[in-house]
Amino acid sequence: MAPAVLHALVREGRAPRLLDVRTPGEFRTVHIPGSYNVPLATLREHRAELLSHLDEEVVLVCRSGARAAQAEKALAEAGLPNLRVLEGGMNAWEAAGGPANRGAERWDMERQVRLVAGSIVLVTGLVGVFVPGAHLVGTAIGAGLTYAALSNSCAMGVLLSKLPYNRGPRTDIRTVIAELRSTP
């Protein structure tokens, strides 16, 4: 779904259910008002429980659209038919001027991955001058980043998402389901 279309639906009071599949830390930084935070891993684990509470149209949101597409696949496989992905994610939503609730600013996952990967390559390149073979660690990181781009997944991002900085309070699926039940 294009950000402009969703924005129009929100303005008209006809907004679909919005499930934001980013980490709680990313969600706390910025999210669309009225959206529910169900991180991708939680959604995959509890998709059967969510199904009975998502009978209307659902729009899945993440930073750029990649994780939302994975969530769409997981929910579709579980039998949920009315799924859409917010094209371009929160990046496109904000660029289109959509309303957003903001919290404390923090680095997004992509920036963290670039910092960690770049630092490892830099350090192992410098250490490689003195320690033969150390540069191969940087080569392995490069191979991992190449695979991440080709597969549209990122093992380093998954690992970084588990850090306390990114986790924030754990999403309790019972609380999300209770909120879904109580919201018309």
C-alpha positions in Angstrom: 0.0 0.0 0.0 1.4 3.4 -0.9 2.0 5.8 1.9 -0.3 8.4 0.4 -3.2 5.9 0.2 -2.7 4.8 3.8 -2.4 8.5 4.9 -5.8 9.2 3.2 -7.4 6.3 5.0 -6.0 7.4 8.3 -7.3 11.0 7.8 -10.8 9.6 6.8 -10.9 7.5 10.0 -10.8 4.3 7.9 -7.3 3.1 8.8 -6.7 -0.6 8.6 -5.0 -2.5 11.4 -1.4 -1.5 11.4 1.2 -4.0 12.7 4.7 -2.7 13.0 7.1 -5.6 12.9 10.3 -3.7 13.9 12.0 -4.1 17.2 10.5 -2.4 20.3 13.5 0.0 20.3 12.8 1.0 16.7 9.1 1.3 17.4 9.7 3.5 20.4 11.8 5.8 18.3 9.1 6.5 15.7 5.8 4.8 14.7 2.5 5.5 13.1 -0.1 6.5 15.6 -2.5 3.6 16.3 -0.1 0.9 15.2 0.6 -2.2 17.2 4.2 -3.4 17.8 4.5 -7.1 17.0 8.2 -7.7 16.2 8.8 -10.1 13.3 10.1 -12.9 15.6 7.1 -12.6 17.9 4.7 -12.5 14.9 6.2 -15.7 13.5 6.0 -17.4 16.8 2.4 -16.4 17.7 0.8 -16.0 14.2 -1.8 -18.6 15.0 -2.9 -16.6 18.1 -3.0 -13.4 16.1 -5.1 -14.8 13.2 -8.5 -14.6 15.0 -7.9 -11.0 15.9 -6.9 -9.8 12.5 -10.1 -10.4 10.4 -10.1 -7.0 8.7 -7.5 -5.5 6.4 -4.0 -5.5 7.9 -1.1 -3.3 6.8 2.4 -4.4 7.9 5.0 -1.8 8.6 8.8 -1.9 9.1 11.6 0.5 8.3 11.9 -0.1 4.6 9.4 -2.9 3.7 11.7 -5.9 3.9 10.7 -7.3 7.3 7.1 -6.4 6.6 7.3 -8.6 3.4 8.6 -11.4 5.6 5.7 -10.9 8.0 3.3 -10.9 5.1 4.6 -14.2 3.9 4.4 -15.7 7.5 0.8 -14.5 8.0 -0.4 -15.5 4.5 1.0 -19.0 5.1 -1.0 -19.2 8.3 -4.2 -18.3 6.3 -4.7 -14.5 6.8 -5.9 -13.1 3.4 -6.2 -9.3 3.8 -2.5 -8.3 4.1 -0.7 -5.4 2.6 2.8 -4.0 3.1 3.4 -0.3 3.5 5.6 0.4 0.5 8.9 1.8 1.5 8.0 1.4 5.2 8.5 4.2 7.8 11.1 5.8 5.6 8.5 6.4 2.9 5.7 7.2 5.4 7.8 10.0 6.9 9.0 11.3 3.5 5.3 11.5 2.4 4.5 13.6 5.5 2.5 11.0 7.4 1.9 11.6 11.1 4.3 9.8 13.5 4.7 9.5 17.2 8.3 10.1 18.2 10.3 8.9 21.2 14.0 9.1 22.0 16.2 9.2 18.9 18.3 6.1 18.4 20.3 4.6 15.6 18.3 2.3 13.2 19.4 -1.2 12.6 20.9 -0.6 9.2 23.2 2.1 10.6 24.2 -0.2 13.5 25.1 -3.0 11.0 27.2 -0.5 8.9 29.0 0.6 12.1 29.8 -2.9 13.3 30.7 -4.4 9.9 32.8 -1.4 9.0 34.6 -1.4 12.3 35.4 -5.1 12.1 36.7 -4.7 8.5 38.8 -1.7 9.5 40.3 -3.3 12.7 41.1 -6.6 11.0 42.6 -4.8 8.0 44.9 -2.8 10.4 45.7 -5.9 12.5 46.3 -7.8 9.3 49.5 -5.7 8.8 51.0 -7.4 11.9 49.0 -10.7 12.1 48.9 -12.7 8.9 45.5 -13.9 8.0 43.6 -11.4 10.2 42.2 -9.7 7.1 40.2 -12.9 6.4 37.8 -11.9 9.2 37.0 -8.8 7.1 36.6 -10.9 4.1 34.1 -13.1 5.9 32.1 -10.0 7.0 32.1 -8.9 3.3 30.8 -12.3 2.3 28.1 -12.1 5.0 27.0 -8.6 3.8 26.9 -9.9 0.2 24.7 -12.8 1.3 22.5 -10.4 3.3 21.9 -8.3 0.2 21.1 -11.2 -2.1 18.9 -13.0 0.4 17.3 -9.8 1.8 18.1 -11.0 5.3 20.8 -10.0 7.8 22.3 -12.2 10.4 24.2 -9.3 12.0 21.0 -7.3 12.2 19.3 -10.2 13.9 22.1 -10.4 16.4 22.2 -6.7 17.0 18.4 -6.7 17.6 18.9 -8.9 20.6 21.1 -6.2 22.4 19.3 -4.4 25.3 19.6 -1.1 23.3 17.4 -2.5 20.6 15.1 -4.7 22.5 13.4 -2.3 24.9 10.5 -3.8 26.8 9.6 -7.3 25.5 6.4 -7.4 23.5 3.8 -9.4 25.4 1.6 -11.1 22.8 -1.3 -11.3 25.4 -1.2 -7.5 25.7 -1.2 -7.0 22.0 -4.1 -9.4 21.5 -6.1 -7.6 24.3 -5.5 -4.3 22.6 -6.6 -5.8 19.2 -9.8 -7.1 20.9 -10.6 -3.8 22.6 -10.0 -1.6 19.5 -12.9 -1.5 17.0 
